[in-house]
Amino acid sequence: MIRKFLLDENFFGKITTEEKAYWLGFILADGSVSKENRRNCITLSLSRKDKEHLYKFKKSIKATYDIKDKIVYLKAKEHSILNLGYIAKK
């Protein structure tokens, strides 16, 4: 299977730096891990005001994935968010 988008899949293989520990904690606090079509998926969704933070994460993991602008509804109120998702090939 040829990937359309790339990233450093071994970034979290060993947590040897403060940067890796920070991003792992960030995912645990603000991200989600799920299954899509029997494959593992990690998603980060942040407010548009935090977009630079999402771009920093994308750069750290060397991702070529697009950051998508989405509208979500929480308690009948519209919110604009930015979303970065990754689906594992295994």
N, C-alpha and C positions, 0 to 999 in steps of 0.2 A: 504494500500500500504506500503510495507516494503522498507525502503530506503537502497540503496547500500552504500551510503556515508552519513556522518553526519556532522553537524555543530551546533553552538549555534544560533538557529533561533530567539532568543530574544535579541541578542547582540545589535541591534539598536532600541529595543523597547522603551527605555528611554535613552536619551543622558545625562548621569550623570557624565561622566569622560572626561578628555582631550583626552584620547586615543580613545574613541568612537567618539568624535567630529572630531578628526584628520582623522580617517579612513572614516567617512562619507564624509568629504570634499575631501578626496583622491578619493573615488569612483565617486563623482560628477565631479572631474577634469579629471581623467584618466580612468574611467570605463564606462560601458554602461549598460543600463537597457532596456530589450526588452521582447518580447513575443515569446516563442517557444512552439508550440503545445498547444496554449491557456493557457500557464503557464508563470508566471513571471520569468525572468532570469537576473542575474547580472553577468557581466563578467569584469575581469581586465586583460588587456594585456599589458605587459611591455617589454622593451628591455632586452635581456639576461644579460646586465651589471647591471640591477636592480633586479636580482633574489632574493637577500637576503631580499629586501623590500617586495616582494610578499610572501616569506616564513614567514616573521613577521606578515603580515596580516592574512595568513592562521592560524598561531598559535593563534592570538588574537581571532579569531572567532571559534576556536577549530574545524576547518574543517578537514575532512579525505579525501577530494577530492584530486585528483591528479593534480599537476601542469604539464601542457602539453607544450612540445616544438613544436613550429609551424614555418613554413616559410610563410611569406606574401609578396605580391608584391605591392609596392607603387611607382607610376610613373615609372614603368618598372624596378625598382630596388628591388632586393631581400633583405628581412630583416628577421632575426631570432628573434622570440619573445617567451615569456613564457606566458601562458594563464591559468587563474583560473576561472572557471565558476560555478555558482550555479543556479539550477532551483528550485523554490519554489513548495512545494506540494499543495499549495492552489492557 
